[in-house]
Amino acid sequence: MNETATRESSGIDRGCKMSIGANIKSLREERKLTQEKVAEELGVSFQAVSSWERDEYNPDTEKLIKLAEIFGVSISSIVEEKNRAFKTRDAIYNWEHMKTYVKTTARNFKLRNTLKAIDYAVEAHEGQKRKKSTVPYIYHPLNLACHALSMGIIEDDIIAACLLHDVVEDCDRKVEELPVDEGTKELVVLLTCEDTDDSNRERILKDYYAKIVANPKAALIKCMDRCNNLTTMSWGLSRERIYRMIKETEEYYPALIKSMKKTVEYDNAAWLLRYQIESMLDIYKRLM
């Protein structure tokens, strides 16, 4: 089916009073993309994109899926009437407020590793953004730290490792230079995964998760990490990566939950994290 597929062949009935063209144009302009750039990403002519935006034709299903990936939205955000599309946001909390909360808690409970880790993490991640967003990357490790504290887990090595879990993997920092004790460094090492590709991914992930399962604290942090990443993958990942993330989560995370439950203090957190992770997986499966 070519890029100028008719309304009838795309399976979308214009009698439903939808304005797919207006949605495409609005989403494109919000992301500061030209028609030419969108056309290049889709492998079509810019005239085709222009015709969609004028509601002369509708993109076929394959192009709709690709448009959703380019814009980082659901397909329904493109095909539904604009007044039926929900507004979304990339962040719920202000990262600086979370930083203040974590620092205050760390001072109150004398969490020395956490106090050293928080400023180090902010500096290490400076300038980095969450995928396909303007949200500072530090929002993610701070979210993990706040998640742990909200579940009543006030353990210095866990909160500090939440803050530092990505600095070796993403910030070109060395474990030995981290300003924390050896127990916290060990957690960061366990949570750091080497790069993978199609040829080695299965082997590397199997070994990676096996080491984490053996450490309930690392398992707890990894579950919070996945929980937070699942909340953002709808706009941060392609459909292919979302499918892969769902498969990986279903394969490895039950063992992490079991590992957590071996520690009585983490039993409530295990219940909550299992509920959050499996609920999000079910939602993604239904929407996709």
N, C-alpha and C positions, 0 to 999 in steps of 0.2 A: 504494500500500500504506500503511495507516494506522499510527500509532505503536504500536498494540497488536497488531502482526502476530504470528501464531502461530509456534510453533517450527517447524512443518513448512514454512510459507511462507517463512520466513527462510532456509531451506536449511541450518540447523544442527541436527544430530542430538544430542539430549540423552543418547542412549544411549552417547555417547562419554565420559560422566562429566565433562563440562566444567561449570564453574560460571561462566557469563558474568555472572550477577547479582552474585556475590561479587566478581568482578574489577572490575565497574563501581563498586560501592560502595567498594571499597578505593582505587581510583584517584581517585574523587571526594573521598573523605575526606582522602587524602594531599595533595590540592591545595586543601583547605579550601573546597570548593564545596558549596553546598546543593543539594538535589534541585530546588528552584525555579530556581536559577541555571542548572543544566544544562538543565532543561526550556526555559527562556527562550532559551538559545543554540540549542537544537534546534528550537524552534517546536512543542513538544508540551506536554502537561499534566504537572504534577509527579507525578500519579497514574501516568502511563505509566512515568516513570523509576522510581518506587517498585515498580511491577509487575515491571520488568526486574530490579531488585535482589533481589526475592523469588523470582526464577526462575519467575514465573508465565507470563511471555511473554519472547520475545527480540526485540531491536530488529532491524528489517530492515537490509539491506546499506547503504542510504543513510545510515541513522542510525548504523550502526557506523563508517562512514568519518568522519562528523562527530564522533562521540565520540572517535575516535582523534586528531583534530585538536585538540579541546578539551583532552584530557588530555596531548597531546604525546607519544603513544606509537604503536607499530605496532598494526595491527588484531589481530595474533596475541597481543599482550599482553592483549587483552580477551577473545578467544574461547578461548584455551588454558587448560588447567588451571594454577592458580597455581604449582604446584611445577615446572612446565615453563617458566615465564616467567623470563627472565634478569633479574637486577638490573642496573640501569644507573646511570651516574654522569655528572654534567655536566662535571666537571673531573678530569683525571688528575694534574696537578701543582699544588702550592701556589704561588700567584702571588707570594707574598713570597719564596719560595725562588728562583723564576726571576728576580726582581728582583735578589736578591743575586748570583746567578750572572752576570747580564749586567753588573752594576756591577763585579764583580771582574774579569771579562774585559776590560772597557773600561779599567780602571785598568792592568791588566797590559800591554795593547797600546797604551796612550795614545790611546784613542778619545775625543777631546775632545767632539765633537758628541754622541756617545752618552751620555756622562756628564751633559751638560746636558739632553738629551732625556728621559732616563728619569724624573727627578723631575718635569719639566714634564708629561709624559704621565700620570703617576700623579695629579697634582693636577688636570689637565684632565678626566680621566675619573672623578674621585671621585664616588661616589654612583650611577654608572651600572651597570646589570647587563646581562648577556647575555640575549637574548630568552628569555622563559619559563623563567628560572632565577634562582637567587640568587647566581650566580657574578659577581664584580666584572668589569666590562668590561675592565679593564686586563689581565686574563688573556689576552685575544686579542692585543693588540700585543706583549706579552711573549712569547707563544707564537711569534709570527713571528720575533722577535729570536733566540730560542733555536733555532728551526728553522734559521735561517741559520747560526748559530754551529756547530750540530751537523753541518752539511754542509761545514764548513771555510771558510766565507765570513766573513772578519774584516775587513770594509771599513767604515770609520766612517760614511760617508754612508748606506750600505745599512742598517746596524743602527739608526742614528738615525731613518731614514725609516720603518722597520718600527714603531718606537715611536710615531711621530707621524702615521702615515698616515691616521688617522681624526679627529684633533683639529679640523681645519678643517671637515670635513663634519659632525661630530656634536657638537662642543663649542663652537660659535660663537666659535672663535678665528680670528685673522687670520694669514695666512702671514707677513706682515712682522714680526709680534711673536714668531715662533718663535725660540728661543735657539740657532740653528744657522747654518751657513754657507749661501751661496747655492746650492751644489750639492745640499745636502740639501733646501732649500726647494723647489727645482725638482722633485725627486722627489715631495714631498708634494703639490705642485700637480698633477702628472700623475696621481696616485692619488686625487685628490679629484673625485668625480662629482656633478654637479648633480642635483637632484631630477627624477624622471621620472613620467610617467603614461602611460596607454594611448595617448594621442595623439602623444606625442613620444619614447617610450622607444627605439624602433628608431633614430631619427636621433641621439639623444644618445649611446647606447651605441656606435654605429658610430664616431662621432667620438672618443669617450673611449678606446676600445681602439686605434684607429689611432695616437693620440699615444703610448700606452704601448708599442706594438709598436716604435716608432722608438727607444726607449730600453731597452737590455737590462737595466739595473739596475731600472728600473721594472717591466719584464716579470717579472723574478725575484720582486720583492716581491709583485706582483699574483698570481702563481701560488701563492706561499706563503699569501697571504690567502685565495684561493679554496679551497685545500687545507684550511685550518683551518675555513672556513665550511661546507664540505661535511660535515665531521665532526659539526657541530652542527645541520644543517638538519632532521634527522629530528624533533627536538623543538622547534626554534625557528621553523619555517615551516609554513604550511598546505600541503595537498597541491597546491593551485594554484601556490603560490610554489615548491614543490619542482620541479614540472614545468618552470616557467619557468627556474629555476636550472640544471636539467639542459640545457635547450635552449640557454641563453646560454653555458654552459661549452663545450658541443660546438661552438658556432659560432665562438667567439672565442679559446679557449685554445690550439689548435694553433699559431696564429700567434705567440702569446707564447712558446711553447716553442722555436719556430724562431728567434725573436729572441735568446733566451738562448744558444742553441747557436752563435751567431755569435761569442760571446766564449768563448775556450778555457777560461778559468777557471770558467765556469758550466756546462760540458758535463756534468759528473757530476750537478750539481744538476738540470739539465734532464731527464736520464734518470730520476732519482728522483721528481721532481715529476710528470712525465708518468705514471709508474707509479702513484703514489698517487692522482692525480686520476682517471685512467681506471678504476682498480680500484673506487674509491668510486662512480663513476657507474654502473658495471656492477652493483654490489651494489644500489643504489637501484632501478635498472630491474627487477631480478629480484624484489625485495620488493614493488614497487608493481604 
